[in-house]
Amino acid sequence: MMELAITLCLAALLIPAMITDLQSRRIANALVFPFWGIALALGLLFGGMAGLGASAAGLGIALVAGLVFWFPGWLGAGDVKLMAAVGGLTGAPLVWHALAAVALSGLLLALGALLWRGLLSSALQRYRASLAMTLAGRQLIYLRPGADEEQVRLPYALAIGFGTGWVWLGQAGFIPALIAV
């Protein structure tokens, strides 16, 4: 019963988030914030205080992880809040797997977008140069993207949806698991 409830909540959260992010590059607080509360309520309902703690920990871990990428501008605030809701629904045990799968999905999304716009080669050259300079100078050096690359904005809710779905449905046995849980 718990897995079904969480699956339905993830679908009710992620499908509209992906659609609105594709359409407007925004994820509404009115969509995301209720699921923070729903996640905590489901944790309490199905797991008592331990379940509430697992949901709160998942929400907090995902929120902090998202903020790390929000500060330099790599993620939007809506993406961070959406990932926090996902973390609350999946709980602490699965949030790390979901974060890894979202990162992999985001990488594939970014590579696809750069390839689509003919910018993949220049981006890879920039990363290669950053790595070479970092290794030579023994300090982190990051070469910023050019104006063309800066224009590429990703609907990251897609990565969050696909990565989370892959982990959640994989651990439930519906599809091959990405990461053994």
C-alpha positions in Angstrom: 0.0 0.0 0.0 2.8 2.4 0.9 4.7 1.8 -2.4 1.4 2.4 -4.4 0.7 5.7 -2.5 4.3 7.0 -3.1 4.2 5.9 -6.7 1.0 7.8 -7.3 2.3 10.9 -5.4 5.6 10.8 -7.5 3.5 10.6 -10.7 1.2 13.4 -9.5 4.2 15.6 -8.7 6.6 14.8 -11.5 4.4 14.6 -14.6 3.0 18.2 -14.1 6.4 19.5 -13.1 8.0 18.0 -16.3 5.2 19.5 -18.5 5.3 23.0 -17.0 9.1 23.0 -17.0 9.1 22.1 -20.7 6.5 24.8 -21.5 7.7 27.7 -19.3 11.1 26.6 -17.7 9.4 27.1 -14.3 8.1 24.8 -11.6 5.4 26.3 -9.5 5.7 26.4 -5.7 2.0 25.7 -5.6 2.8 22.3 -7.2 5.8 21.4 -5.1 5.2 22.6 -1.6 2.1 20.6 -0.9 4.2 17.5 -1.6 6.7 18.4 1.1 3.8 18.1 3.5 2.4 15.0 1.8 5.8 13.3 2.0 6.1 13.9 5.7 2.5 12.8 6.3 3.0 9.6 4.3 6.2 8.9 6.2 4.3 9.3 9.5 1.3 7.3 8.3 3.3 4.3 7.0 6.3 4.3 9.3 5.4 6.2 12.5 8.1 8.5 13.9 10.8 6.5 12.1 9.0 7.0 8.8 8.6 10.7 9.5 12.3 10.9 10.3 13.2 9.1 7.0 11.0 11.4 5.0 12.3 14.5 6.7 15.9 13.3 6.2 15.3 12.5 2.5 13.8 16.0 2.0 16.6 17.7 3.8 19.4 15.7 2.1 17.9 16.5 -1.3 17.4 20.1 -0.4 21.0 20.6 0.7 22.3 18.7 -2.3 20.2 20.9 -4.6 21.3 24.1 -3.0 25.0 23.2 -3.7 24.1 23.3 -7.4 21.7 26.3 -7.1 24.4 28.7 -5.6 26.6 28.7 -8.7 23.5 28.9 -10.9 23.6 25.4 -12.3 20.0 24.5 -11.1 17.0 26.7 -10.7 15.2 27.1 -7.4 12.2 25.2 -8.7 14.5 22.2 -9.5 15.9 22.3 -6.0 12.4 22.4 -4.3 11.2 19.6 -6.7 14.1 17.4 -5.8 13.5 18.1 -2.1 9.9 16.9 -2.5 11.2 13.8 -4.3 13.6 13.2 -1.4 10.8 13.5 1.1 8.7 10.9 -0.8 11.5 8.4 -1.4 12.9 8.9 2.1 16.5 8.8 3.2 17.4 5.3 2.2 16.6 5.9 -1.5 17.4 9.6 -1.8 21.1 9.0 -2.5 20.2 6.6 -5.3 17.6 9.1 -6.7 20.2 11.9 -6.6 22.7 9.7 -8.5 20.2 8.7 -11.1 19.0 12.4 -11.5 22.6 13.4 -12.0 23.1 10.8 -14.7 19.8 11.7 -16.4 20.9 15.4 -16.2 24.2 14.6 -17.8 22.5 12.8 -20.7 20.0 15.6 -21.1 22.8 18.2 -21.2 24.9 16.2 -23.7 21.8 15.8 -25.8 21.0 19.5 -25.7 24.6 20.4 -26.6 24.7 17.9 -29.4 21.4 19.2 -30.7 22.7 22.8 -30.8 26.1 21.8 -32.3 27.9 22.8 -29.1 29.1 19.5 -27.8 32.6 19.6 -29.3 33.3 23.1 -27.9 32.0 22.2 -24.5 34.1 19.0 -24.3 37.2 21.1 -25.4 36.5 23.6 -22.7 36.2 20.8 -20.0 39.3 19.2 -21.3 41.2 22.5 -21.1 39.8 23.1 -17.5 41.0 19.7 -16.5 44.5 20.1 -18.0 44.9 23.5 -16.4 43.7 22.1 -13.0 46.1 19.3 -13.1 49.0 21.4 -14.2 48.4 24.2 -11.7 47.2 21.8 -8.9 44.3 24.1 -8.2 40.8 24.0 -9.5 40.4 26.0 -12.7 37.0 26.2 -14.4 36.7 27.9 -17.8 33.3 29.4 -18.1 31.1 28.6 -21.0 30.8 30.9 -24.0 27.7 32.9 -24.8 26.3 30.1 -27.0 26.6 27.5 -24.2 25.1 30.0 -21.7 22.0 30.2 -23.8 21.3 26.5 -23.3 18.7 26.1 -20.6 17.6 22.7 -19.6 14.1 21.7 -18.3 15.8 19.9 -15.4 12.5 18.5 -14.2 12.9 16.0 -17.0 16.1 14.7 -15.4 14.5 14.7 -12.0 11.5 12.8 -13.3 13.4 10.2 -15.3 16.1 9.6 -12.7 13.6 9.3 -9.9 11.3 7.1 -11.9 14.1 4.8 -12.8 15.2 4.4 -9.2 11.7 4.1 -7.8 10.3 1.7 -10.4 13.6 -0.3 -10.4 13.5 -0.8 -6.6 9.9 -1.8 -6.9 10.8 -4.4 -9.5 8.8 -2.9 -12.4 11.9 -2.2 -14.5 15.6 -3.2 -14.3 17.2 -1.4 -11.4 19.8 1.3 -12.2 21.4 0.9 -8.8 21.0 -2.1 -6.5 19.2 -1.0 -3.4 
